[in-house]
Amino acid sequence: MLTAATAWGELAGELRSAAASFASVTSDLACGAWQGAAAAKMTEAAAPYAAWLATAASHSEGAACQAGAVVAAFEAACAATVSPVIIAANRAITRALANTNIFGFNMPAIAAMEAEYEEMWARDVSAMFGYHVGVSQAWSQLFPIQQLLRGLPRIPIPPCGTPPTTTPPPTTRLPPRRRR
């Protein structure tokens, strides 16, 4: 997930750079060498694409942040959970106390070990609940990239998972040769 966060961040930087470059090129072209109604129409037509690139960059930055939040939630859950070694030691001591509890003298110690074990369970449940909440909040902030693509003007976007349609290249046949 950390790799995904880094990749989304890098994509955001590339998109932001592309948006700035695209806007700069169209502006320089319309303000410099190319003037008139056609230049104005070109600038008008190009503006939504520059805006879309900036929006895509923001979306990518958001995705990077949310992936980072998932990483943070995971690390917090790992830090908050009880080590399996500690749990195994607790269970081993509890078994040993139970096996040597002939006259019930070990009952207070067994009860203390069971109480400690219950606290471990509660701590682990709390850690996993915190992880679930953190991840759920992060993912709820994301939206599918298809929604972003729909904002791109005049480009039909097929539904997700639909393979792009291709038309076969035209074939040219020469007429059959006549024999003389």
C-alpha positions in Angstrom: 0.0 0.0 0.0 3.0 2.3 0.6 4.1 1.6 -2.9 0.6 2.5 -4.2 0.7 5.8 -2.2 4.0 6.7 -3.7 2.8 5.8 -7.2 -0.3 7.9 -6.8 1.8 10.8 -5.6 4.1 10.6 -8.5 1.2 10.4 -10.9 -0.3 13.5 -9.3 3.0 15.4 -9.9 3.1 14.3 -13.5 -0.5 15.3 -14.1 0.0 18.6 -12.5 3.1 19.2 -14.6 1.2 18.2 -17.8 -1.7 20.5 -16.9 0.6 23.4 -16.4 2.5 22.7 -19.6 -0.7 22.2 -21.6 -2.1 25.5 -20.4 1.1 27.3 -21.0 1.5 26.0 -24.6 -2.1 26.9 -25.5 -1.8 30.3 -23.9 1.5 31.1 -25.6 0.2 29.9 -28.9 -3.0 32.0 -28.7 -1.2 35.0 -27.3 1.8 34.9 -29.6 2.0 33.4 -33.1 -1.7 32.5 -33.6 -4.3 35.3 -33.3 -7.9 35.6 -34.2 -11.1 33.7 -34.0 -9.5 30.3 -34.7 -7.0 30.9 -31.9 -9.8 31.9 -29.5 -11.8 28.7 -30.4 -8.7 26.5 -29.9 -8.1 28.1 -26.5 -11.8 27.6 -25.6 -11.6 24.0 -26.7 -8.4 23.3 -24.9 -9.4 24.8 -21.6 -11.5 21.8 -20.4 -8.6 19.4 -21.0 -6.3 21.5 -18.9 -8.9 21.7 -16.2 -9.4 18.0 -16.4 -5.7 17.4 -16.1 -5.6 19.5 -12.9 -8.7 17.7 -11.6 -7.0 14.3 -12.3 -3.9 15.5 -10.5 -6.1 16.5 -7.4 -7.8 13.1 -7.6 -4.4 11.4 -7.7 -3.2 13.4 -4.7 -6.3 12.4 -2.8 -5.7 8.7 -3.7 -2.1 9.0 -2.5 -3.3 10.5 0.8 -5.9 7.8 1.3 -3.4 5.0 0.5 -1.1 6.7 3.1 -4.0 6.7 5.6 -4.5 2.9 5.0 -0.7 2.4 5.7 -1.0 4.4 8.9 -4.0 2.4 10.0 -2.2 -0.8 9.4 0.9 0.3 11.2 -1.2 1.5 14.2 -3.1 -1.8 14.3 0.2 -3.8 14.2 1.6 -1.6 17.1 -1.6 -2.0 19.2 -2.1 -5.7 18.9 -0.7 -8.1 21.5 2.2 -10.1 20.3 1.4 -13.8 19.6 4.4 -14.8 21.7 2.9 -13.0 24.8 -0.5 -14.7 24.2 1.2 -18.1 23.8 3.1 -17.5 27.1 -0.1 -16.6 28.9 -1.9 -19.7 27.6 1.1 -21.9 28.5 1.2 -20.6 32.1 -2.6 -20.9 32.4 -2.3 -24.6 31.3 0.5 -25.3 33.7 -1.4 -23.7 36.6 -4.5 -25.7 35.7 -2.5 -29.0 35.4 -1.0 -28.5 38.9 -4.2 -27.2 40.5 -4.9 -30.4 42.6 -6.6 -28.8 45.6 -7.7 -25.5 44.0 -4.8 -23.5 45.4 -4.0 -22.1 41.9 -7.5 -20.8 41.3 -6.6 -17.1 42.0 -3.5 -17.3 39.7 -5.6 -19.0 37.0 -8.2 -16.3 37.3 -5.6 -13.6 37.0 -4.1 -15.2 33.9 -7.6 -15.5 32.4 -8.3 -11.9 33.2 -5.0 -10.9 31.5 -6.0 -13.0 28.5 -9.4 -11.2 28.3 -7.6 -7.9 28.4 -5.4 -9.1 25.5 -8.5 -10.0 23.5 -10.0 -6.6 24.2 -6.9 -4.8 23.1 -6.7 -6.8 19.9 -10.4 -6.2 19.2 -9.9 -2.5 19.8 -6.9 -2.5 17.4 -8.7 -4.3 14.7 -11.8 -2.0 15.1 -9.5 1.0 14.8 -8.0 -0.5 11.7 -11.4 -1.2 10.2 -12.5 2.4 10.9 -9.3 3.9 9.5 -9.4 1.9 6.3 -13.2 2.4 5.8 -12.8 6.2 6.2 -9.9 6.2 3.7 -11.6 4.1 1.1 -14.9 6.0 1.4 -13.1 9.2 0.3 -12.1 7.6 -3.0 -14.3 7.5 -6.1 -13.8 5.4 -9.2 -11.6 6.8 -11.9 -14.4 6.3 -14.3 -16.2 9.2 -12.7 -13.2 11.4 -13.4 -13.1 10.2 -17.0 -16.7 11.1 -17.6 -15.7 14.8 -17.0 -13.4 14.7 -20.0 -15.3 16.5 -22.8 -16.2 14.8 -26.0 -14.5 11.5 -25.4 -16.8 8.5 -25.1 -15.8 6.3 -22.2 -16.9 2.6 -22.4 -18.1 1.0 -19.2 -15.5 -0.4 -16.9 -14.1 -3.7 -18.1 -15.3 -3.3 -21.6 -12.5 -4.0 -24.1 -11.9 -1.2 -26.6 -13.5 -1.8 -30.0 -11.2 -2.0 -32.9 -12.2 -2.2 -36.5 -10.2 -4.4 -38.8 -8.1 -2.5 -41.3 -9.7 -2.2 -44.7 -8.5 -4.8 -47.2 -7.9 -3.9 -50.8 -8.2 -6.5 -53.4 -7.0 -6.1 -56.9 -9.4 -7.2 -59.5 -8.6 -10.6 -61.0 -6.3 -10.5 -64.0 -7.8 -11.3 -67.3 -5.9 -13.6 -69.6 -5.6 -12.6 -73.2 
